[in-house]
Amino acid sequence: MNILLIGFEHEIDFVYQTIKNRTYIKETVLWDKNGGPDCLTYEFLSQFDCIIIAIIDSETSENLFTLVSLIRDDDSHIIDFYRLYQACMPFMKADRIMTNHPEQKYDGMILGISHAEVGLIPRCFDGSFCNLAVTSQDIYFNLKTLEYCLANYPEKISNLKYLILDLYDYTYFNYDTSLTKNVVNYYDLGGYIGAHNFDRNKHFRVTFETVIADIFADRFHGITDPMVSLWNELFPNIYTQYDYLEFPFITTTYLRTKMIQDKDIENYYANTSIVEKIFHNTIQENIQHFYALLDLAYRIAPQTKIYLILLPRNFQAQQKGNALYPQYTQWKEMFETILEEANKIYPFTYLNFKDHEISKEMKYYYDVSHFNYYGAVTFSKLLNSMIKN
């Protein structure tokens, strides 16, 4: 095999780390922000059996792929490395994480919504933890994710010591992702593939099956079977060879270094739909799912210690939301009443960090609701110290 590798200097290392045989790469052409080299001619490109483009930025890589395929007059032996890496990865986050490190058994599992997805870092906890939180993951989909892991990876979760469940906010029992506009994004980000109440979603006029088919089609748009075959030949063990980690792509948690400014707090606008309206059927249904989730967790591993947590928004933003929406007081009472009743049957620890001192440090926040990398590390270590003791 005679391969040409093209890419930014800091983005080609991953190719060298994961390709079946490094000696296949006969020549490397570096691209930089000032432009590309002048050697990309038909004569030069025709020397190679395969061309690998290793550029993370999708627009840049797509444009270069198009250019190279036009010069060479063939795209069947051109690989857009990072696009194929993402497209060929298992669709659901649960599969991506559970199939990684086949022999590993998990001591702890994290479930929840985006706050936990970006705010809880498994390596900051003692023992082996997995983070299965996904943006917009409601109580029902948390339950289905746990059921899916039990059905498909029972040996990996049979000895769970800790289950951390992010409950988002006091309105969490009023929230059904399958009825919202965000549901497609939830599926696309690796959430559990299930319809739930999608047939009653007023935001879409298509079937659940059509939505999922469209997501798959979009993921593989422009990727042909020969490209996939060549990818599998060159990178046969890439997902076990390199961590799936906790994110749909190579983890970018460490890049979340942005810090919120005063203007972000000024522009903060709470999610009024689930604050202002009470969806009684959703609340009752979620209570049932919540009980089922707790019951399942203890059936999987009776020794499990369950921690129900509320991660803090930025304190100033939280205070602004409380002032704008006095309903939060009623939501808090309803929320904690539900937990109190459940706690009579199932032992768990409820940790409310909404007013914790960490929420007053702007340097910890990527936006008003989510930690940046430094906030996530700090909070994860804080939570670890609490559950450890």
C-alpha positions as CSV (number, residue, x, y, z in Angstrom):
1,M,0.0,0.0,0.0
2,N,1.3,3.4,-1.0
3,I,-0.4,6.2,0.9
4,L,-0.1,10.0,0.8
5,L,-1.1,11.8,4.0
6,I,-2.3,15.4,3.8
7,G,-3.2,17.5,6.9
8,F,-2.4,20.0,9.5
9,E,0.7,19.1,11.5
10,H,-1.0,18.7,14.8
11,E,-3.9,16.7,13.3
12,I,-2.0,13.9,11.4
13,D,-0.5,12.3,14.5
14,F,-3.7,10.5,15.2
15,V,-3.5,8.8,11.8
16,Y,0.0,7.6,12.6
17,Q,-1.1,6.3,15.9
18,T,-4.0,4.2,14.6
19,I,-3.2,3.1,11.1
20,K,-2.6,-0.7,10.7
21,N,0.9,-0.2,9.3
22,R,2.7,3.1,9.5
23,T,5.0,2.1,6.6
24,Y,2.0,2.4,4.3
25,I,2.4,6.2,4.5
26,K,5.1,7.0,1.9
27,E,4.8,10.7,1.9
28,T,3.3,13.4,4.1
29,V,2.2,16.9,2.9
30,L,1.5,19.5,5.5
31,W,-1.3,22.0,5.1
32,D,-1.3,25.2,7.1
33,K,-3.5,28.2,7.6
34,N,-1.6,30.2,4.9
35,G,-2.6,27.7,2.3
36,G,-1.5,24.4,0.9
37,P,1.6,23.2,-1.0
38,D,2.0,23.6,-4.8
39,C,2.7,19.9,-5.4
40,L,-0.9,18.7,-5.7
41,T,-0.9,17.9,-9.4
42,Y,-2.4,15.0,-11.2
43,E,1.1,13.5,-11.8
44,F,2.0,13.7,-8.1
45,L,-1.4,12.4,-6.8
46,S,-1.5,9.6,-9.2
47,Q,1.6,8.0,-7.6
48,F,-0.4,6.9,-4.6
49,D,-2.8,4.0,-4.1
50,C,-4.6,6.0,-1.4
51,I,-4.8,9.6,-0.2
52,I,-5.7,10.4,3.4
53,I,-6.9,13.9,4.4
54,A,-6.5,14.5,8.1
55,I,-8.1,17.8,8.9
56,I,-10.6,18.1,11.8
57,D,-12.3,21.3,10.5
58,S,-15.1,19.8,8.4
59,E,-15.4,22.7,5.9
60,T,-11.6,22.7,5.2
61,S,-11.4,18.9,4.8
62,E,-14.5,18.8,2.6
63,N,-13.1,21.5,0.3
64,L,-9.7,19.8,0.1
65,F,-11.4,16.4,-0.5
66,T,-13.3,17.9,-3.4
67,L,-10.2,19.5,-4.9
68,V,-8.1,16.4,-4.7
69,S,-10.8,14.2,-6.2
70,L,-11.2,16.6,-9.1
71,I,-7.4,16.7,-9.7
72,R,-7.1,12.9,-9.5
73,D,-10.5,12.3,-11.2
74,D,-11.4,9.7,-8.7
75,D,-12.6,9.7,-5.0
76,S,-12.9,6.0,-4.3
77,H,-9.4,5.8,-2.8
78,I,-9.5,9.1,-0.9
79,I,-10.3,9.0,2.8
80,D,-11.5,12.0,4.8
81,F,-10.1,10.6,8.0
82,Y,-11.9,12.5,10.7
83,R,-15.2,12.3,8.8
84,L,-14.9,8.5,8.4
85,Y,-13.8,8.3,12.1
86,Q,-17.0,9.9,13.2
87,A,-19.4,8.3,10.6
88,C,-18.2,4.7,11.3
89,M,-18.4,5.0,15.0
90,P,-21.3,3.2,16.7
91,F,-24.3,5.5,16.6
92,M,-25.3,5.5,20.2
93,K,-23.1,6.9,22.9
94,A,-23.8,3.9,25.1
95,D,-22.3,1.5,22.5
96,R,-19.3,3.8,21.9
97,I,-18.4,3.7,25.6
98,M,-19.4,0.2,26.5
99,T,-17.5,-1.4,23.7
100,N,-14.4,0.4,24.6
101,H,-11.9,-1.5,26.7
102,P,-13.8,-4.8,26.5
103,E,-12.4,-6.2,29.7
104,Q,-13.1,-3.2,31.8
105,K,-15.9,-3.3,34.4
106,Y,-17.3,0.0,35.6
107,D,-17.3,1.1,39.3
108,G,-19.5,4.1,38.5
109,M,-22.0,5.3,35.9
110,I,-23.1,8.9,35.2
111,L,-26.5,9.6,33.6
112,G,-28.2,12.8,32.9
113,I,-28.4,15.8,30.6
114,S,-25.8,18.2,29.1
115,H,-24.9,19.6,32.5
116,A,-23.4,16.2,33.5
117,E,-22.2,15.5,30.0
118,V,-19.7,18.3,30.0
119,G,-19.6,18.9,33.8
120,L,-18.6,15.5,35.1
121,I,-15.2,14.0,34.0
122,P,-14.9,10.3,34.7
123,R,-11.1,10.3,35.2
124,C,-11.6,12.7,38.1
125,F,-13.4,10.0,40.1
126,D,-11.8,7.2,42.1
127,G,-12.3,4.0,40.2
128,S,-13.5,3.4,36.7
129,F,-16.4,5.7,35.7
130,C,-18.4,6.0,32.5
131,N,-20.4,9.1,31.5
132,L,-23.5,8.3,29.5
133,A,-25.1,11.7,29.9
134,V,-26.3,13.2,26.6
135,T,-27.6,16.7,25.8
136,S,-31.5,16.7,26.3
137,Q,-31.6,13.2,27.8
138,D,-34.7,13.1,29.9
139,I,-35.7,10.6,32.7
140,Y,-37.3,8.2,30.2
141,F,-34.1,8.0,28.1
142,N,-31.9,7.7,31.1
143,L,-34.0,4.6,32.0
144,K,-33.8,3.2,28.5
145,T,-30.0,3.8,28.4
146,L,-29.6,1.8,31.6
147,E,-31.9,-0.9,30.3
148,Y,-29.9,-1.0,27.1
149,C,-26.6,-1.4,28.9
150,L,-28.0,-4.3,31.0
151,A,-29.3,-6.1,27.9
152,N,-26.2,-5.6,25.9
153,Y,-23.3,-5.2,28.3
154,P,-24.4,-6.8,31.6
155,E,-20.9,-7.9,32.6
156,K,-19.6,-4.3,32.4
157,I,-22.1,-2.9,34.9
158,S,-22.8,-5.8,37.2
159,N,-20.6,-4.5,40.0
160,L,-21.6,-0.8,39.9
161,K,-20.7,0.9,43.2
162,Y,-22.0,4.3,42.2
163,L,-24.7,5.7,40.0
164,I,-24.8,9.5,39.6
165,L,-28.0,10.9,38.1
166,D,-28.1,14.5,37.0
167,L,-31.6,15.8,37.5
168,Y,-31.0,19.0,35.6
169,D,-33.5,21.4,37.4
170,Y,-36.6,21.4,39.5
171,T,-38.7,21.1,36.3
172,Y,-37.0,17.9,35.2
173,F,-40.2,15.8,35.8
174,N,-42.0,18.2,33.5
175,Y,-39.7,17.5,30.6
176,D,-40.2,14.9,27.8
177,T,-37.5,15.2,25.1
178,S,-39.6,13.2,22.6
179,L,-42.1,16.0,22.5
180,T,-39.6,18.8,21.9
181,K,-37.7,20.3,19.0
182,N,-34.5,19.1,20.5
183,V,-35.3,15.4,20.1
184,V,-33.6,15.1,16.7
185,N,-30.5,16.7,18.1
186,Y,-30.6,14.3,21.0
187,Y,-30.6,11.3,18.6
188,D,-27.9,12.8,16.5
189,L,-25.6,13.4,19.5
190,G,-25.7,9.7,20.4
191,G,-28.8,9.4,22.6
192,Y,-30.9,6.3,22.9
193,I,-32.7,5.5,19.7
194,G,-36.3,5.1,20.7
195,A,-39.6,6.8,19.7
196,H,-41.2,7.2,23.1
197,N,-43.9,9.8,22.5
198,F,-42.6,11.1,19.2
199,D,-45.8,10.3,17.4
200,R,-47.4,13.1,19.4
201,N,-44.6,15.6,18.7
202,K,-46.3,18.7,17.2
203,H,-43.0,20.0,15.8
204,F,-42.6,17.3,13.2
205,R,-44.8,16.0,10.5
206,V,-42.7,12.9,9.7
207,T,-42.4,9.5,11.4
208,F,-39.8,8.5,13.9
209,E,-38.4,6.0,11.4
210,T,-38.0,8.8,8.8
211,V,-36.1,11.0,11.2
212,I,-33.7,8.3,12.1
213,A,-33.2,7.3,8.5
214,D,-32.4,11.0,7.7
215,I,-29.9,11.2,10.5
216,F,-28.1,8.1,9.1
217,A,-28.2,9.3,5.6
218,D,-26.8,12.7,6.6
219,R,-24.0,11.0,8.5
220,F,-22.9,9.0,5.5
221,H,-23.7,11.6,2.8
222,G,-21.0,11.4,0.2
223,I,-19.3,8.3,1.8
224,T,-19.3,5.3,-0.6
225,D,-19.0,1.6,0.2
226,P,-15.5,1.5,-1.3
227,M,-14.4,4.3,1.0
228,V,-15.8,2.4,4.0
229,S,-14.1,-0.8,2.9
230,L,-10.8,0.9,2.5
231,W,-11.2,2.6,5.9
232,N,-11.9,-0.8,7.6
233,E,-8.8,-2.2,5.9
234,L,-6.5,0.5,7.0
235,F,-7.9,1.2,10.5
236,P,-9.4,-2.2,11.7
237,N,-9.1,-1.6,15.4
238,I,-9.2,2.2,15.7
239,Y,-12.0,2.4,18.3
240,T,-10.5,-0.1,20.7
241,Q,-7.0,1.1,20.0
242,Y,-7.9,4.7,20.9
243,D,-10.4,5.7,23.6
244,Y,-14.0,6.4,22.6
245,L,-13.9,8.6,25.7
246,E,-17.1,10.4,26.6
247,F,-18.0,12.3,23.5
248,P,-19.3,11.7,20.0
249,F,-15.9,12.6,18.6
250,I,-12.4,12.8,20.0
251,T,-13.0,14.4,23.3
252,T,-12.9,18.2,23.2
253,T,-13.6,18.9,26.9
254,Y,-10.2,20.4,27.3
255,L,-11.0,22.9,24.6
256,R,-13.9,24.3,26.7
257,T,-11.8,27.0,28.1
258,K,-14.1,30.0,27.4
259,M,-15.3,31.9,30.4
260,I,-18.6,33.8,30.6
261,Q,-18.8,37.5,30.8
262,D,-21.3,39.9,32.4
263,K,-23.1,40.3,29.1
264,D,-23.8,36.5,29.1
265,I,-25.6,36.8,32.4
266,E,-27.5,39.9,31.2
267,N,-28.7,38.0,28.1
268,Y,-29.6,34.9,30.0
269,Y,-33.1,33.6,29.3
270,A,-34.6,30.6,31.1
271,N,-36.4,27.8,29.4
272,T,-39.9,29.2,30.0
273,S,-41.8,26.4,28.3
274,I,-41.2,23.9,31.0
275,V,-41.2,26.5,33.7
276,E,-44.5,28.3,32.9
277,K,-46.6,25.3,31.8
278,I,-47.4,22.2,33.9
279,F,-47.7,19.0,31.8
280,H,-49.5,16.8,34.3
281,N,-49.3,13.6,32.1
282,T,-45.6,14.1,31.6
283,I,-45.0,14.5,35.3
284,Q,-46.9,11.3,36.2
285,E,-45.2,9.4,33.5
286,N,-41.8,10.6,34.5
287,I,-42.4,9.6,38.1
288,Q,-43.1,6.1,37.0
289,H,-39.9,6.1,34.8
290,F,-37.9,7.5,37.8
291,Y,-39.1,4.7,40.1
292,A,-38.3,2.1,37.4
293,L,-34.8,3.5,37.0
294,L,-34.1,3.3,40.7
295,D,-35.5,-0.2,40.9
296,L,-33.5,-1.3,37.9
297,A,-30.3,0.1,39.3
298,Y,-30.7,-1.8,42.5
299,R,-31.6,-5.0,40.7
300,I,-28.4,-4.7,38.6
301,A,-26.2,-4.1,41.6
302,P,-27.8,-4.1,45.0
303,Q,-24.7,-2.6,46.5
304,T,-25.0,0.5,44.3
305,K,-25.0,3.9,46.0
306,I,-27.2,6.3,44.1
307,Y,-26.5,10.1,44.1
308,L,-29.2,12.4,42.6
309,I,-27.6,15.7,41.9
310,L,-28.5,19.2,40.7
311,L,-25.4,20.9,39.1
312,P,-25.3,24.6,39.6
313,R,-25.9,27.3,37.1
314,N,-23.9,30.5,37.5
315,F,-25.2,32.0,40.7
316,Q,-26.1,35.4,39.2
317,A,-28.0,33.8,36.3
318,Q,-29.8,31.5,38.7
319,Q,-30.8,34.5,40.8
320,K,-32.1,36.3,37.7
321,G,-34.1,33.2,36.7
322,N,-35.6,33.0,40.2
323,A,-36.7,36.7,40.1
324,L,-38.1,36.4,36.6
325,Y,-40.0,33.2,37.3
326,P,-41.4,32.9,40.8
327,Q,-42.8,29.6,39.8
328,Y,-39.4,28.1,40.6
329,T,-40.5,28.1,44.3
330,Q,-43.5,25.8,43.5
331,W,-41.4,23.7,41.2
332,K,-38.8,23.2,43.9
333,E,-41.5,22.0,46.4
334,M,-43.0,19.6,43.9
335,F,-39.6,18.3,42.8
336,E,-38.4,17.6,46.4
337,T,-41.8,16.1,47.4
338,I,-41.4,13.6,44.5
339,L,-37.8,12.8,45.8
340,E,-39.0,12.4,49.4
341,E,-41.7,9.9,48.4
342,A,-39.2,7.9,46.3
343,N,-36.7,8.0,49.1
344,K,-39.1,6.1,51.4
345,I,-38.8,3.1,49.0
346,Y,-35.3,3.5,47.5
347,P,-32.2,4.6,49.4
348,F,-30.3,7.4,47.6
349,T,-28.5,10.6,48.4
350,Y,-29.8,13.9,47.1
351,L,-27.2,16.6,46.5
352,N,-28.3,20.1,45.5
353,F,-25.4,22.3,44.4
354,K,-27.5,25.1,43.1
355,D,-26.3,27.6,45.7
356,H,-22.9,26.1,46.2
357,E,-19.9,28.5,46.4
358,I,-18.6,27.1,43.1
359,S,-21.5,28.7,41.3
360,K,-20.2,32.1,42.2
361,E,-17.0,31.7,40.3
362,M,-17.4,33.0,36.7
363,K,-14.0,31.5,35.8
364,Y,-15.6,28.0,36.0
365,Y,-18.4,28.6,33.5
366,Y,-18.4,28.1,29.7
367,D,-21.9,29.6,29.6
368,V,-24.4,30.5,32.3
369,S,-25.6,26.9,32.6
370,H,-22.6,24.7,31.9
371,F,-19.1,24.4,33.3
372,N,-16.0,25.0,31.2
373,Y,-13.1,22.5,31.5
374,Y,-11.7,24.0,34.7
375,G,-15.1,24.2,36.3
376,A,-15.8,20.6,35.3
377,V,-12.5,19.3,36.8
378,T,-13.1,21.3,40.0
379,F,-16.7,20.2,40.4
380,S,-15.9,16.5,39.5
381,K,-13.2,16.4,42.2
382,L,-15.6,18.0,44.7
383,L,-18.3,15.4,44.0
384,N,-15.8,12.6,44.1
385,S,-14.6,13.7,47.5
386,M,-18.2,13.8,48.8
387,I,-19.2,10.3,47.5
388,K,-15.9,8.8,48.5
389,N,-16.6,9.8,52.1
